[in-house]
Amino acid sequence: MARNQSPLDEMLGPILGLFNKKPYDHGEGPVVEFWNEPERVGWLMKQGAHIKTWRRRWFVLKGGKIFWFKGDDVSASSQPRGVIEVKSCLSVKGAEDALNKPCAFEISTNMDTMYFIADTDKARTRVLWLYVCVSRTHTLSRAQEKEDWINAIGRAIVRHSASLCEESPNAY
């Protein structure tokens, strides 16, 4: 039993904690309200860090961070599966040749390179009445989704590297 805590408080604490969940604390700086007016959201396929399988995840770009979740029902109590600090990103670029997969891109940090494949519900929900037409639309839609993510992340990298330079002008 914790010091200065009654047995009843100890029993009810975990249950009451479910109702008083605080927003995800990513550990650095102010809490980012990823559920409130994100800069960009959407489905991406992400390659696992250890076991190199592809998983479909919901991504949110907000406040210099890229969060990902298992589903798209994101709220204040949601816990991200992972977070990428945009200020740690060195580059974001297409990776179709590296992965031999269409609509692939990579984000590189000084520690790792992570791979993603653009995905979109718009392309998935089209009526399959003509395979060639739908296949072309699907590819164009995914290609545009990839470019949109690369551009959004690139802008965030520039924005947050500029703010980092302003914080420490003499740190060369």
C-alpha positions, -999 to +999 in steps of 0.1 A: +000+000+000+013+035-009+022+058+019-007+080+032-032+061+011-062+042+025-071+007+013-102+021-003-082+047-022-057+021-033-085-001-047-104+027-064-074+046-077-069+026-109-107+026-116-110+064-111-079+069-132-098+056-162-122+085-159-095+111-152-071+102-181-048+131-190-037+138-226-007+119-238+025+133-224+053+129-249+079+139-225+093+171-241+078+205-240+041+213-238+015+187-244+005+186-281-033+184-285-030+160-315-068+155-314-075+192-319-071+208-354-041+187-366-020+200-395-025+167-414-041+134-408-045+102-428-038+065-432-003+053-440+013+019-440+043+018-416+070-007-415+077-021-381+109-012-363+120-047-354+097-071-373+096-057-408+059-062-414+036-035-428+008-022-406-019+003-415-019+032-390-036+065-386-011+094-386-014+129-372+010+157-378+007+184-352+030+208-333+062+194-346+054+158-339+041+129-360+019+106-340+005+073-351-025+053-338-041+019-345-074+036-355-087+069-366-109+075-336-084+099-319-094+118-288-078+135-259-075+101-241-059+083-270-025+069-266-002+070-296+016+039-307+046+061-315+058+096-320+084+111-343+099+145-333+100+165-365+131+185-352+150+152-352+142+146-389+170+151-414+151+144-445+118+132-460+118+118-496+103+093-519+115+057-515+098+038-543+132+025-556+146+016-522+115-005-513+103-014-548+068-003-538+047+025-553+039+055-532+066+048-506+085+074-488+111+076-460+118+098-430+154+098-419+167+109-385+203+107-372+192+074-355+170+056-380+153+056-414+116+048-412+095+037-443+059+045-451+035+038-479+007+063-487-028+050-483-061+066-486-097+056-479-109+075-509-091+051-532-103+021-512-140+030-513-143+036-551-167+013-570-147-014-588-167-012-621-137-009-644-104-024-631-081-003-653-098+030-645-100+023-608-064+010-607-052+042-623-073+064-600-061+044-569-024+049-579-029+086-587-047+091-554-020+073-534+007+092-552-009+125-544-013+114-508+024+105-507+034+139-521+011+157-497+026+139-467+062+146-479+053+183-484+036+186-450+065+169-432+090+189-451+073+222-441+072+211-405+109+202-406+118+236-419+094+254-394+108+235-364+144+237-374+140+275-379+125+278-344+154+256-330+179+280-345+161+310-330+163+293-295+201+288-297+217+312-322+253+305-311+251+267-310+271+257-341 
